[in-house]
Amino acid sequence: MKFEEYLSSLRNKTVAVIGIGVSNRPLIELLLSRGVAVTACDKKDRATLGAPAEELVGKGCRLRLGPDYLKDLTEDVIFRTPGMRPDLPELNAAVERGSTLTSEMEVFFEVCPCPILAVTGSDGKTTTTTIIAELLRAAGKTVHLGGNIGHPLLSETGGMKAEDIAVLELSSFQLMTMTRSPHIAVVTNLAPNHLDVHKDYAEYISAKENIFTHQFASDIAVFNADNEVTRSFVGRQRGALRTFSRRETVERGAYLAPDDAGEGQAIWMSNENGRRQVLPLAEIKLPGIHNVENYMAAIAAVDRLVPDKIIRDFAKNFGGVEHRIELVRELDGVRYYNDSIASSPSRTIAGLNAFPEKVILIAGGKDKGISYGSLGPVVNEHVKLLILCGATAGVIRASVEQAENYGGLEIADAEDYHQAVSLARSRAKEGDVIILSPASTSFDRFANFMERGRVFKEIVNSLK
């Protein structure tokens, strides 16, 4: 269905949009501008929502607010916000009464006029998505970046052209109810995550699989051959298969091998036309072997779409995405890094492995129901001082002290980031690295990982 056709189909219907956050406001305003009867639902009250709610009311939007915001939904179409389970009793009851449950992303897949390239995974998806989008732009493509990164794209669909390309980062929450898949699907890796929302790990994996299970024979799937779960996807894809691996040579996809000069390693690409060197690792500005994997995933995805020279030129200059091992500043010979995106143990492990030296680590946040057992041994190996702050301080401490390689690593507790940064600075010596990499979500103290990272950066940048 075309974009305008979809909007026209809603004009004689009632629509409920759940959540009046930043991601849903463009959708609400779009529907209101086309004469659709919209009710915006949010558990916050009107005073807490403030000006955004008043602006929507001024444009003709009805509000359903407070604890009962999901009670007795009767609208013809209900847009579920990302992060909300689709099987809540209130939503099930609405569907039984005849409502259609959908989401901004599901509708975008239905009406998008250009090819879609989408990335999901437990770790690395934002950096991989960003690299892919920037490489395509450098190659002359008009790119629309959105999904779990950037901003909602549905309201911009009317201005998209068939020759453009949409590049999306997709979360498990967005994928849970998807019945369409992108033309090019990339899965970076999978590990237990978001088990505070998903029923179990199996449901989390099942949601991620929707990125490729609805593809056609003409589509492309890119899987990590080094990850046990994503490797199990091989053979289940409907279209062409590309894999990437640091450990082995792959038949179709990206892999590591000695570079042409014999002085190090490079990322090579293999397809039906043969094998070629694409990117020497020495030319990648981003630190960490996990970022090598991100480049391999991106190179496999854009093969034949982006010339190799553009890839090399980009890699030499790309310093990374905010909140992802982001260098904040260097003071008194000490480097401060913001890795606030690290909301799980696997992300923090990747961050620690990015540095050859032992670091001072600030960690802790909200527990999301996953095991921290894998974190302890890595912290003991890569950390010289561990500073804990947040609700998960106890479980992180236990994982470190109960690990077989625990040798008395010093662990300190801090009330907040001001105290944590002050303690880290007082103990750091010239040449040291101090990194915020929480291994937990931000919701114990912050609205999201971005706010958490910005607060950390403000504290670090205020140091004299």
HULINWO-V427189 format. One record per residue. N is the residue number from 1. NEAR is the number of other C-alpha atoms within 8 Angstrom. Layout:
BEGIN
n,near
N,NEAR
N,NEAR
END
This chain:
BEGIN
n,near
1,6
2,9
3,10
4,7
5,8
6,10
7,10
8,7
9,8
10,10
11,11
12,6
13,11
14,13
15,14
16,14
17,15
18,11
19,10
20,13
21,6
22,6
23,9
24,12
25,9
26,10
27,12
28,11
29,10
30,9
31,12
32,13
33,7
34,8
35,7
36,13
37,11
38,13
39,12
40,14
41,14
42,12
43,10
44,9
45,9
46,8
47,5
48,6
49,9
50,8
51,6
52,8
53,10
54,8
55,8
56,10
57,10
58,7
59,8
60,7
61,12
62,8
63,8
64,9
65,12
66,9
67,7
68,7
69,10
70,9
71,6
72,7
73,9
74,7
75,10
76,11
77,12
78,14
79,12
80,12
81,11
82,7
83,7
84,7
85,7
86,9
87,6
88,7
89,6
90,10
91,12
92,10
93,9
94,12
95,10
96,7
97,7
98,7
99,12
100,8
101,11
102,10
103,12
104,12
105,9
106,12
107,10
108,11
109,10
110,9
111,11
112,11
113,9
114,11
115,12
116,11
117,13
118,14
119,14
120,14
121,12
122,11
123,9
124,11
125,14
126,9
127,10
128,13
129,14
130,9
131,10
132,13
133,11
134,8
135,12
136,14
137,10
138,8
139,10
140,6
141,9
142,9
143,11
144,9
145,12
146,13
147,12
148,9
149,9
150,7
151,9
152,12
153,11
154,10
155,9
156,7
157,12
158,7
159,5
160,10
161,7
162,8
163,7
164,12
165,13
166,12
167,14
168,14
169,14
170,11
171,10
172,10
173,10
174,12
175,12
176,10
177,8
178,10
179,7
180,11
181,13
182,14
183,11
184,12
185,14
186,14
187,13
188,15
189,12
190,12
191,6
192,9
193,10
194,10
195,13
196,8
197,7
198,9
199,8
200,7
201,10
202,6
203,9
204,15
205,9
206,9
207,12
208,13
209,8
210,14
211,15
212,12
213,10
214,9
215,14
216,7
217,7
218,7
219,12
220,12
221,13
222,15
223,17
224,14
225,10
226,10
227,9
228,7
229,8
230,14
231,11
232,7
233,9
234,9
235,5
236,6
237,12
238,10
239,11
240,10
241,11
242,13
243,14
244,17
245,15
246,8
247,7
248,7
249,8
250,11
251,6
252,11
253,12
254,17
255,15
256,13
257,9
258,9
259,11
260,6
261,5
262,7
263,7
264,10
265,12
266,14
267,14
268,13
269,14
270,13
271,9
272,5
273,5
274,6
275,8
276,7
277,11
278,11
279,12
280,12
281,10
282,8
283,9
284,11
285,10
286,9
287,8
288,11
289,9
290,9
291,10
292,10
293,11
294,13
295,10
296,13
297,17
298,12
299,11
300,14
301,11
302,10
303,7
304,5
305,7
306,11
307,8
308,8
309,6
310,11
311,12
312,11
313,8
314,9
315,11
316,9
317,7
318,8
319,6
320,9
321,9
322,6
323,12
324,11
325,11
326,11
327,8
328,11
329,9
330,8
331,6
332,5
333,9
334,13
335,13
336,12
337,13
338,16
339,15
340,14
341,11
342,16
343,14
344,11
345,12
346,12
347,12
348,14
349,11
350,11
351,13
352,12
353,10
354,10
355,10
356,5
357,6
358,11
359,14
360,15
361,13
362,14
363,15
364,14
365,17
366,12
367,9
368,10
369,7
370,10
371,5
372,10
373,7
374,10
375,14
376,16
377,13
378,10
379,11
380,13
381,8
382,11
383,13
384,11
385,11
386,13
387,14
388,14
389,16
390,13
391,10
392,12
393,13
394,7
395,8
396,12
397,11
398,9
399,14
400,13
401,9
402,8
403,10
404,5
405,7
406,11
407,5
408,5
409,10
410,7
411,9
412,8
413,9
414,10
415,8
416,8
417,10
418,7
419,9
420,15
421,10
422,8
423,8
424,11
425,7
426,6
427,6
428,11
429,7
430,7
431,7
432,13
433,12
434,14
435,13
436,12
437,15
438,15
439,14
440,15
441,15
442,13
443,9
444,9
445,7
446,9
447,8
448,9
449,13
450,9
451,9
452,12
453,13
454,8
455,8
456,11
457,10
458,8
459,11
460,11
461,8
462,6
463,5
464,2
END
